[in-house]
Amino acid sequence: MRVMETDTALSPLHRIARVFEQLRPDQLAVLAQAYAPQATFQDPFNRVQGLHAITAQFAHMYAKLHAPRFVVSEVTPGQNHVG
C-alpha cells in the first residue's frame, strides 16, 4: 500500500482533504487515514458504518463511474470538526 503524500504541518481537516484529492481506485486502503474503524459515512444516497463498508462504498463508486475524483475547494470546520 502506498501511503498518501501528507504534510504534518497541515491541519487535520486539510490532511483529510488531501487524502480525498489523492484518492485512486487502487489505493482505497488509505481511507484508513481519514476514517476510524467504526466511522459513519453519509452522502445524499447512502449511509454506511465501519471502515470496511466505507471502503466498499468508494470501490463501488470507482467501479460505476468513469474516472471520478475529488476536488476540495474549501475546508471549513463545522460544529463537529476534527482537531
N, C-alpha and C positions, 0 to 999 in steps of 0.2 A: 504494500500500500504506500503510495506517495503521500507524504504529509503536505498539506496545503501551505503555500507561502504565507507566513504570518509575520506580523511586526508587533513585538511585545510592547512597543510604545503606544500602540493603538488602544482605544477604549474597548471594553468587552463587546459593546454593540458594533463597533467598527470592525472588530475581528470576525464577528458572526457575519456581517455584511460581506466581508472579503471571502469567507468560506462559500457563500452563495454565489458570488460573482465568478469564482474559480471552479465551481462545481461542474463535473463532467460525468457522463453515464458510467464510465469505467472507474470512477473514484467515489462512489457513494458511501464508502466506509468512513470518509472524512466528515460525514454528518454527525459523527460522534463528537466532533469538536464544537458543534453548535447545540446539540440536544443531549439532555440527561437520559439515562436508560428508561425512565418512566415518564418522559415528557409527553405532552399532548400537542398535536399539530392540527390546526383547523384552518381551512380555507372556505370559500363560498360553496364548495362541492362536497367536501369530506371532513370528517373529524376522526382522527385515529390516535391511539395512545401506545406509547412504547417506541423505543428506537428502532426495533425490527419493523414494526408497522409503518413508521415514518419512512424508513429506507425503502420499503416495498412501495409506498405511495410515490416516491420520487422515481423509482425504477419503472413503475407503470407510466408515469408521465413521459419519461425518456423513450419508452417503447412506442407510445401512441403519437407523440408529436415529432415533427421534423426540426431537429437542432434547437430545442428550447434553451434559453439562457436567462439569467437574472441580471438586471442592471439596477443597482441600488442608487437612487438619485438623492436620497436624504435619509439621515439617521437621526431620529428624534426620540429621546427617552420618554416613555409614557408612564402611566401610573405604576405598572409592574415592570419597570426597566431592570436590565441586568447591570450589576456593578455597583 
